[in-house]
Amino acid sequence: MSLFDKLMGNATTVKIEDITNEFAPILIPGEEIEAAFVVWRDKWVFTNKRLILLDIQGITGSKREYMTIPYRSVDRYCIETAGSLDDDCEMKLWIKGMAEPLVKEFKRNTDIKGLQRALSTHVL
């Protein structure tokens, strides 16, 4: 990920092998990571059972918040692809019990259609 992407907050795809050990302690038996993205220090991890949002806090990054969103809690979602002049894609998730959607921007080269397919597989 380039410094510019970090400053802009765009997510970058992470290799599953690179985060498997980090998330192994919180995965349940039979749960597997299917896709992962990093924005600055935070991570969005899509498993076959849930979406895990890791919010790394503080200067040292030692404080971490893991939010689990079961796919059954996703009411709807919206994926916006990059346009001719846009350099990013966007995903919005409406979660039951939350007034505003969760919004995340992704880099143009992110497999946004694959992300949509993964969400559809688990949400629909």
C-alpha positions in Angstrom: 0.0 0.0 0.0 1.4 3.3 -0.9 1.6 6.2 1.5 -0.9 8.2 -0.6 -3.5 5.3 -0.3 -2.9 5.2 3.4 -3.5 8.9 3.7 -6.6 8.8 1.6 -8.0 5.8 3.6 -8.4 3.5 0.7 -8.4 -0.2 1.5 -6.0 -2.6 0.0 -6.4 -6.4 -0.4 -4.4 -8.5 2.1 -3.1 -12.0 1.4 -5.0 -14.5 3.5 -1.7 -16.2 4.5 -0.4 -12.9 5.9 -3.3 -12.6 8.5 -4.2 -16.2 9.3 -2.0 -16.3 12.4 -3.3 -13.0 13.6 -6.9 -14.0 13.5 -6.6 -17.7 14.3 -7.2 -17.3 18.0 -10.7 -15.7 17.4 -11.9 -18.0 14.7 -14.3 -20.8 15.6 -13.9 -24.4 14.3 -14.8 -24.6 10.6 -14.4 -20.8 10.1 -12.1 -19.8 7.3 -10.9 -16.4 6.1 -12.1 -15.7 2.5 -10.9 -12.1 2.0 -9.2 -9.4 3.9 -8.6 -5.7 3.4 -6.4 -3.2 5.4 -7.1 0.6 5.7 -4.2 2.3 7.5 -3.9 -0.1 10.5 -7.5 -1.3 10.6 -8.6 -4.5 8.9 -11.9 -5.8 7.4 -11.8 -9.6 7.4 -14.5 -11.6 5.6 -14.9 -15.2 6.8 -17.3 -17.9 5.7 -19.4 -17.1 8.8 -19.0 -13.4 9.6 -17.4 -10.0 8.9 -14.7 -9.0 11.5 -13.8 -5.4 11.7 -10.5 -4.8 13.6 -10.0 -1.2 14.8 -6.4 -0.7 16.0 -6.4 2.2 18.5 -3.8 4.4 20.1 -0.3 5.4 19.1 1.3 2.0 19.9 -1.6 0.0 18.4 -1.8 -2.2 21.5 -5.5 -1.5 22.0 -7.7 -3.4 19.6 -11.4 -3.6 19.1 -12.8 -6.5 17.2 -16.4 -6.0 15.9 -18.2 -9.1 14.6 -21.0 -8.8 12.2 -22.8 -12.0 11.5 -23.9 -12.0 7.8 -27.6 -12.5 9.0 -27.4 -9.0 10.5 -26.7 -7.4 7.2 -30.0 -5.9 6.0 -28.6 -4.7 2.6 -25.5 -3.5 1.0 -24.3 -1.3 -1.8 -21.2 -1.6 -3.9 -20.1 1.3 -6.0 -17.4 0.7 -8.6 -14.8 3.2 -9.7 -15.7 5.5 -12.5 -13.6 7.1 -15.2 -12.5 10.0 -13.0 -13.0 8.2 -9.6 -10.0 6.4 -8.1 -11.9 4.4 -5.6 -14.7 1.9 -5.0 -17.1 2.1 -2.1 -19.1 -0.4 0.0 -21.9 0.4 2.3 -23.4 -2.1 4.8 -26.7 -1.5 6.6 -26.6 -3.5 9.8 -29.7 -4.3 11.9 -29.9 -1.9 14.8 -27.6 0.7 13.4 -29.0 3.9 12.0 -26.2 4.7 9.6 -24.5 2.3 7.2 -20.9 1.2 7.7 -18.9 2.8 4.8 -15.5 1.7 3.4 -13.6 2.9 0.4 -11.5 0.5 -1.6 -8.7 1.1 -4.2 -9.7 1.0 -7.8 -7.8 -2.4 -8.3 -9.7 -4.1 -5.5 -11.8 -7.1 -6.7 -15.0 -5.3 -5.8 -17.1 -7.7 -7.9 -15.5 -10.6 -6.0 -16.3 -8.8 -2.8 -19.9 -8.4 -3.9 -20.1 -12.1 -4.8 -18.8 -13.1 -1.4 -21.3 -10.9 0.4 -24.1 -12.2 -1.8 -23.1 -15.8 -1.1 -23.5 -15.2 2.7 -26.2 -12.5 2.9 -28.7 -13.7 0.4 
